[in-house]
């Protein structure tokens, strides 16, 4: 799906009726910007999966071993978003990380995005299109695929 270049959009933030309109995204359905509840659920699912993996491998996620869930989360996000454009949490919630042009994010963008999401703060600072800093710095957007 080809997405129009947002720099050629006639809309600005003041005239946007829905998140993603300035980016040429539909208001709802596939291709629309994923909203916060769906994003939060996917994030929680991904974090618990990484905690579970670390607990199985290391036996604990406390003390110095507490760094391993962060490492696992970064690697998990980088690998899966780089390969398929989504993590298991994203897939279960019907979302995918795409460039602004509608193409898969790729490994470079996935790694930078994963690093910023792991730091948490960039993920909660959102613009009018509900894109966190990790997406704005990367020219990506988390969209619905169903």
C-alpha angles and dihedrals in degrees: 000000000000115000121205117251107264092216089067094049116122091213127086131191093272094057099040112121095189138014109278097022091115087052093053093254124143121251094243142001129034113359094022121122111272111246127231101262092054092045092049093050091051091049092050091049091050094047093050090048091053092046090050093050091049093047090052093048103035099024095229141040097205132097115003089345086065090082092066096074088056091049091046092048092050093048093043093050094044095048100042098039089045093051104036107006093247144061124228089265091051091048094049089050093046099248140128135188110237137170116252088263092058099254126126114279098237129210100291094053091040093055094048091045091049092051092052094045089050088056087057100204096081089053094059096046102085134178128217090280091055092248116143122221089263089063097038093053090047101042089238135125133200106233138180116256096188 
